[in-house]
Amino acid sequence: QVQLVESGGGLVQAGGSVRLSCAASGRTFSVYDMGWFRQTPGKDREFVAAISRSGVSTYYRDSSRFTISRDNAKNTVYLQMNSLKAEDTAVYYCNARTNWNDYWGQGTQVTVSS
């Protein structure tokens, strides 16, 4: 079991940047692949970014604007988002994954004003 708490969201102007953090506690953080998803009302959660246990492999919805990273010593994963657009407005959720389980945080709201 792992508990995830997102932070760093807020109101930002279009074209700006935000850095989200996800702090994990519970099982050893390094055993999990980590990811970020986002959701707006009436829509399914959609994939944003993911990073492997070691941090060697990363995957993105938009690699030109987003960067995911992790610090296993701090049990934390980050999502840097640049050049934000209005359509990036969503609740952003942190995800921890193994072959058998998915764990989710409660989300942090990012609102991009235009």
C-alpha positions in Angstrom: 0.0 0.0 0.0 1.1 3.5 -0.8 -0.4 6.9 0.0 0.0 9.7 -2.5 -0.5 13.5 -1.9 -0.4 15.9 -4.7 0.5 19.6 -4.4 1.6 22.6 -6.4 -1.6 23.3 -8.3 -3.3 26.6 -8.6 -4.2 29.4 -10.9 -1.7 30.3 -13.7 -1.9 32.4 -16.8 -1.8 30.9 -20.3 1.8 30.5 -21.3 3.0 30.2 -17.8 4.5 27.2 -15.9 3.7 25.1 -12.9 5.5 22.3 -11.1 3.4 19.7 -9.4 4.7 17.4 -6.7 3.5 14.0 -5.5 4.7 12.8 -2.1 4.5 9.1 -1.4 4.4 7.2 1.9 4.0 3.6 2.8 5.8 1.0 0.8 9.2 1.6 -0.7 8.7 4.3 -3.3 11.3 2.9 -5.8 9.2 -0.2 -6.5 6.5 1.8 -8.3 6.2 3.1 -11.7 4.8 6.6 -11.4 2.5 8.7 -13.5 0.4 11.7 -13.8 -3.2 11.8 -15.2 -5.7 14.6 -15.4 -9.5 14.8 -15.5 -12.1 17.5 -16.2 -15.8 17.2 -15.3 -17.7 14.8 -17.5 -14.6 13.3 -19.0 -12.5 10.2 -18.3 -9.0 10.6 -16.8 -6.4 10.9 -19.4 -2.7 10.1 -19.4 -0.2 12.9 -19.0 3.1 11.4 -18.2 4.8 8.4 -16.7 8.2 7.4 -15.4 9.8 4.0 -14.7 11.0 2.9 -11.3 14.5 3.9 -11.9 13.7 7.1 -13.8 15.4 5.8 -16.9 12.2 5.7 -19.1 9.7 8.4 -19.5 6.5 8.8 -21.5 4.5 11.9 -22.3 1.3 13.1 -23.8 3.1 16.2 -24.9 6.9 15.9 -24.5 7.4 19.4 -25.8 5.8 21.0 -22.8 5.8 18.4 -20.0 8.7 16.9 -18.0 8.3 14.2 -15.4 11.0 13.4 -12.9 11.4 11.5 -9.6 13.6 11.6 -6.6 13.4 8.2 -4.9 15.4 9.4 -2.0 12.6 12.0 -1.2 9.8 9.6 -2.2 8.5 12.3 -4.6 7.6 12.5 -8.3 7.3 15.8 -10.1 5.5 17.1 -13.2 6.8 20.3 -14.8 4.4 21.9 -17.2 5.4 24.8 -19.4 3.6 26.9 -22.0 0.3 26.1 -20.3 -2.9 26.4 -22.3 -6.5 26.7 -21.2 -7.2 23.1 -22.2 -4.6 22.0 -19.6 -7.1 23.1 -16.9 -7.9 19.9 -14.9 -7.5 18.1 -11.7 -4.1 16.4 -11.9 -3.8 13.0 -10.2 -0.7 11.1 -9.2 -0.6 7.4 -9.9 1.6 4.6 -8.5 1.5 1.3 -10.4 2.8 -2.3 -10.1 1.8 -5.3 -12.2 -1.0 -5.9 -9.7 -2.2 -2.6 -8.3 -3.0 1.0 -9.1 -3.0 3.7 -6.4 -4.2 7.3 -6.7 -3.9 10.5 -4.9 -6.8 12.9 -4.3 -5.6 15.3 -7.0 -4.6 18.9 -7.3 -6.4 21.5 -9.3 -4.6 23.4 -12.1 -6.5 26.3 -13.6 -5.1 28.1 -16.6 -6.6 31.5 -17.3 -6.7 32.9 -20.8 
